[in-house]
Amino acid sequence: MPSFTVSELALRVGATVSGNPDRSLSGVASLDAAGPEDLTFFAREAMRNAVGETGAGAVLAPPGFDVSGVAFSVLTVDDPEFAFARVVPLFHPEREPPTGVHPSARIGRGARIGEGVSLGRGVIVEAGARIGRETRVGPGTLIGRGARLGAECRIGHAVSLLHDVEIGDRVRVHAGARIGTDGFGYAAGPEGAHKIPHIGGCVIGDDVEIGANCTIDRGALDETRIGDRTKLDNLVHVAHNVRIGRDCLITAQVGIAGSTVIGAGAQLGGQAGIAGHLTIGPGSRIAAQAGVMRDVPAGAAHGGTPAQPQRAWMKAAAHTRRLPELLRRVSRLERRLGLGRSGRQDPAEDGTP
């Protein structure tokens, strides 16, 4: 494993050093697990106790961090967590498969394979597909008819990129993802639901990351689109005709129904459900497990089911926790007033039979 001095790492991330700049570091770890040759980071007040007890050799910390009396070297940087993300690959470089085509891979008629492409065991590239230079495709993956992959992509094992899907440059798709599948579209008829053919496209922008076992449907007639630099966690479902802007963060098990538009920079928490034909404004934030049934304005924060502005949702949640106490108080008041459960005066009190 490679090693770096504190000063070398500081140059990489633009940090200033307090303590020993020549200390050698050979790994990265969490505050709790770090040892004297590890680099770690301190970014939030919730980590305060852990940083006081860490055995790390060096810590990335924000401006204003008190360096007096600490045993480790401190690398001061505006965003320690982001700096840490940049440093980790130095110690753990990605293992790339060997360049070339495995003997068991199958390439269809008219497919074009760029320079430096790697195709793993059992990969199928159907007729007319194109794969850009330096792209790596994992074992058991299907590249469908007429699909187009950009340069320097990383496609995991057992991925399905179906016919005519378009993938930009430097896209990362993790294991088991399915891109370009038919959406859930049916028309009711006398003999039951009749399938509506999905003949639209599916277009993924540059620098997008798609987590394991995500499903992204093709459009019914138009296109499903995911904008540049957007990141999808594992098990996200994007339905037909959805349009997601650039720089969005969508966490695990989110479901986005058909024809919804997600604006640039939006963030969706885990297990949020977004109904169809909605507009989620740019920069908006949707809390985990929210059920969104109406449009969300740009920059707004919504939560709950049905989703509502976050302040109102948190206030309602606080009141909900008090319901048992309130019910007991109401019951005591009813007994004092001689009222029954229906709100009428108790028969024993008013003399009625």
C-alpha positions in Angstrom: 0.0 0.0 0.0 1.4 3.5 -0.8 2.4 5.9 1.9 2.4 9.7 1.9 3.7 12.4 4.3 1.3 14.8 5.9 2.8 17.6 3.8 2.3 15.7 0.6 -1.3 15.1 1.3 -1.8 18.8 2.3 -0.5 19.8 -1.1 -3.0 17.5 -2.8 -6.0 19.1 -1.0 -4.8 22.6 -0.4 -4.6 22.2 3.4 -2.4 24.0 6.0 -0.6 21.8 8.5 -0.3 22.1 12.2 2.0 19.5 13.9 4.6 17.2 12.3 4.4 17.7 8.5 6.9 14.8 7.9 4.7 12.1 9.6 4.3 9.2 7.3 0.7 7.9 6.6 -0.1 4.6 5.0 -3.9 4.4 5.3 -7.3 6.0 6.0 -9.8 5.1 8.6 -12.7 6.4 10.7 -12.0 8.4 13.9 -12.8 5.4 16.1 -10.6 2.9 14.2 -7.7 5.0 13.1 -4.2 4.2 14.2 -0.9 6.3 14.2 -0.3 5.7 10.5 -3.9 6.6 9.4 -5.5 9.8 8.2 -9.1 10.5 9.2 -11.4 13.6 9.2 -13.5 15.7 11.6 -16.4 17.5 9.9 -19.4 17.7 12.3 -20.0 18.6 15.9 -21.4 15.1 16.5 -17.9 13.8 15.9 -16.4 15.9 18.7 -16.0 13.2 21.3 -14.6 10.8 18.7 -11.9 13.2 17.6 -10.8 13.8 21.2 -10.2 10.1 21.6 -8.8 9.1 18.2 -5.5 7.4 17.8 -5.0 8.8 14.2 -1.7 10.1 13.0 -3.4 13.0 11.2 -6.9 14.6 11.0 -8.5 16.7 8.3 -10.3 19.4 10.2 -12.2 22.7 9.4 -10.9 26.2 10.1 -11.2 27.1 13.8 -10.4 23.6 15.0 -8.5 23.9 18.3 -5.1 22.2 17.7 -3.7 22.9 21.2 -2.7 19.7 23.0 -3.5 17.2 20.3 -1.1 14.4 19.5 -2.0 14.1 15.8 -1.1 16.4 12.9 -3.9 18.6 11.7 -4.6 19.4 8.1 -6.9 22.4 8.0 -9.2 22.7 5.0 -12.5 24.3 4.3 -14.4 21.0 3.6 -12.7 18.0 5.4 -15.2 15.4 4.2 -14.7 16.4 0.6 -10.9 16.5 1.0 -11.0 13.0 2.6 -13.0 11.7 -0.4 -10.2 13.0 -2.7 -7.5 11.4 -0.6 -8.9 7.9 -0.2 -8.2 6.8 -3.8 -4.5 7.7 -3.3 -4.3 4.9 -0.7 -6.8 2.6 -2.4 -6.5 3.0 -6.1 -9.3 1.3 -8.1 -8.5 -2.1 -9.4 -9.0 -2.1 -13.1 -9.6 -5.2 -15.2 -7.1 -6.0 -17.9 -7.7 -4.2 -21.2 -9.1 -6.5 -23.9 -12.0 -8.7 -24.8 -12.5 -12.0 -22.9 -12.7 -15.0 -25.2 -16.2 -15.8 -24.0 -17.5 -12.2 -24.9 -19.8 -12.0 -27.9 -19.8 -9.0 -30.2 -22.7 -8.6 -32.7 -22.6 -7.5 -36.3 -21.7 -3.8 -36.8 -20.9 -3.1 -33.2 -18.0 -0.7 -32.7 -15.6 -1.1 -29.8 -13.3 1.8 -28.9 -9.6 1.8 -28.1 -8.6 0.4 -24.7 -12.1 -1.2 -24.0 -12.3 -4.1 -21.6 -15.1 -6.7 -22.0 -15.4 -9.3 -19.2 -16.3 -12.9 -19.2 -19.7 -13.6 -20.9 -20.4 -10.0 -22.0 -22.8 -9.7 -24.9 -22.6 -6.7 -27.2 -25.5 -6.8 -29.6 -25.6 -5.6 -33.2 -25.0 -1.9 -33.9 -23.9 -1.0 -30.3 -21.0 1.4 -29.7 -18.7 1.5 -26.7 -16.3 4.4 -26.2 -12.6 4.3 -25.5 -11.3 3.1 -22.1 -14.7 1.8 -21.0 -14.7 -1.2 -18.8 -17.7 -3.7 -18.9 -18.0 -6.3 -16.2 -18.8 -10.0 -16.6 -22.2 -11.1 -17.6 -23.4 -7.7 -18.8 -25.7 -7.1 -21.8 -25.1 -4.2 -24.1 -28.3 -4.1 -26.2 -28.9 -3.5 -29.9 -27.9 0.0 -31.0 -27.0 1.1 -27.4 -24.3 3.8 -27.1 -21.8 4.0 -24.3 -19.4 7.0 -23.9 -15.7 7.0 -23.0 -14.2 5.9 -19.7 -17.4 4.4 -18.3 -17.4 1.7 -15.6 -20.1 -0.9 -16.0 -20.5 -3.5 -13.3 -21.3 -7.2 -13.6 -24.7 -8.5 -14.7 -25.9 -5.1 -15.9 -28.5 -4.8 -18.6 -28.2 -1.8 -20.9 -31.1 -2.5 -23.3 -31.6 -1.5 -27.0 -30.9 2.1 -28.0 -30.0 3.3 -24.5 -27.6 6.2 -24.6 -24.9 6.5 -21.8 -22.6 9.6 -21.6 -18.9 9.7 -20.6 -17.4 8.6 -17.3 -20.7 7.0 -16.2 -20.5 4.4 -13.5 -23.2 1.7 -13.3 -23.1 -0.8 -10.4 -24.0 -4.5 -10.5 -27.4 -5.7 -11.5 -28.8 -2.3 -12.7 -31.4 -2.5 -15.5 -31.5 0.5 -17.9 -34.0 0.9 -20.7 -36.6 -1.6 -19.5 -40.3 -1.1 -20.4 -42.3 1.1 -18.1 -45.5 0.1 -16.3 -48.1 1.2 -18.9 -51.4 -0.5 -19.6 -54.8 0.5 -21.1 -58.0 -1.1 -19.7 -60.0 -3.2 -22.1 -62.8 -5.7 -22.1 -60.3 -8.6 -21.7 -58.3 -6.9 -19.0 -55.2 -4.6 -19.1 -53.6 -4.2 -22.5 -49.9 -3.5 -22.5 -48.8 -0.1 -24.1 -45.6 -0.6 -26.0 -42.7 1.6 -24.8 -40.9 2.9 -27.8 -39.2 5.9 -26.3 -35.5 6.3 -25.4 -33.4 6.4 -22.2 -30.6 8.9 -22.1 -28.0 9.1 -19.2 -25.8 12.2 -19.0 -22.0 12.5 -18.3 -20.5 11.6 -14.9 -23.7 10.0 -13.6 -23.5 7.1 -11.0 -26.2 4.5 -10.9 -26.3 2.2 -7.9 -26.7 -1.6 -7.7 -30.1 -3.0 -8.8 -31.5 0.3 -10.0 -34.2 0.2 -12.6 -34.5 3.0 -15.2 -37.4 2.6 -17.6 -37.4 3.9 -21.2 -39.9 6.4 -22.3 -43.3 5.4 -23.5 -43.1 7.7 -26.6 -40.5 10.3 -25.6 -37.3 9.9 -23.5 -36.4 9.2 -19.9 -33.5 11.5 -19.1 -31.0 11.7 -16.2 -28.8 14.8 -16.2 -25.1 15.2 -15.8 -23.4 14.4 -12.5 -26.6 13.1 -10.9 -26.0 10.2 -8.4 -28.5 7.3 -7.8 -28.1 5.1 -4.7 -28.9 1.4 -4.8 -32.5 0.1 -5.6 -33.8 3.4 -7.1 -36.7 3.1 -9.6 -37.1 5.8 -12.3 -40.3 5.2 -14.3 -41.0 6.0 -17.9 -40.6 9.6 -19.2 -39.1 10.9 -15.9 -36.7 13.8 -16.4 -34.0 14.3 -13.7 -31.8 17.4 -13.8 -28.1 17.7 -13.2 -26.4 17.3 -9.8 -29.3 15.5 -8.1 -28.7 13.1 -5.2 -31.3 10.3 -4.9 -30.8 7.8 -2.1 -31.8 4.2 -1.7 -35.3 2.8 -2.5 -36.7 6.0 -3.9 -39.5 5.5 -6.4 -40.3 8.1 -9.0 -43.5 7.6 -11.0 -43.9 8.3 -14.7 -43.5 11.7 -16.4 -42.3 13.5 -13.2 -39.7 16.2 -13.6 -36.9 16.6 -10.9 -35.1 19.9 -11.1 -31.3 20.4 -10.9 -29.7 19.9 -7.6 -32.7 18.3 -5.9 -32.1 15.8 -3.1 -34.4 12.9 -2.3 -34.1 10.9 0.9 -34.4 7.1 1.2 -37.7 5.4 0.4 -39.3 8.6 -0.7 -42.2 8.1 -3.2 -42.9 10.6 -5.9 -46.3 10.4 -7.6 -46.5 10.8 -11.4 -46.7 14.0 -13.5 -45.3 16.2 -10.8 -42.6 18.9 -10.8 -40.0 18.8 -8.0 -38.3 22.2 -8.2 -34.6 22.8 -8.5 -32.7 22.6 -5.2 -35.6 21.1 -3.3 -35.1 18.5 -0.6 -37.5 15.6 0.1 -37.1 13.8 3.4 -36.8 10.1 3.8 -40.0 8.1 3.5 -42.0 11.2 2.3 -45.0 10.6 0.0 -45.0 13.4 -2.5 -48.4 13.9 -4.2 -48.2 17.6 -5.2 -45.6 19.8 -6.9 -42.7 21.0 -4.7 -41.4 24.6 -5.3 -37.8 25.3 -6.0 -35.6 25.3 -3.0 -38.3 23.9 -0.7 -37.9 21.2 2.0 -40.8 18.8 2.3 -41.5 15.7 4.4 -44.2 13.4 5.6 -47.1 11.6 3.9 -48.7 13.3 2.2 -45.6 15.5 1.9 -45.9 19.1 3.2 -43.4 21.9 4.0 -40.9 20.6 6.5 -41.6 23.0 9.3 -45.3 22.1 9.3 -44.5 18.4 9.0 -42.1 18.5 12.0 -44.7 20.5 14.0 -47.4 17.9 13.2 -45.0 15.1 14.1 -44.3 16.7 17.5 -48.1 17.0 18.2 -48.5 13.3 17.2 -46.1 12.2 19.9 -48.3 14.0 22.4 -51.5 12.2 21.4 -51.5 9.6 24.2 -51.1 12.3 26.8 -53.8 14.5 25.2 -56.2 11.5 25.0 -55.7 10.9 28.7 -56.4 14.5 29.5 -59.6 14.5 27.4 -60.7 11.3 29.1 -60.2 12.9 32.6 -62.1 16.0 31.5 -65.0 13.9 30.2 -65.2 12.0 33.5 -65.3 15.2 35.4 -68.1 16.6 33.2 -70.0 13.3 33.2 -69.7 12.9 29.4 -69.8 9.7 27.6 -67.6 8.7 24.7 -70.0 10.2 22.2 -69.8 13.6 23.9 -73.4 13.3 25.4 -74.0 13.6 29.1 -73.8 10.3 30.9 -77.3 8.8 31.4 -76.6 8.3 35.1 -76.1 12.0 35.5 -79.0 13.5 33.5 -81.6 10.9 34.7 -82.5 9.5 31.3 -83.0 5.7 31.1 
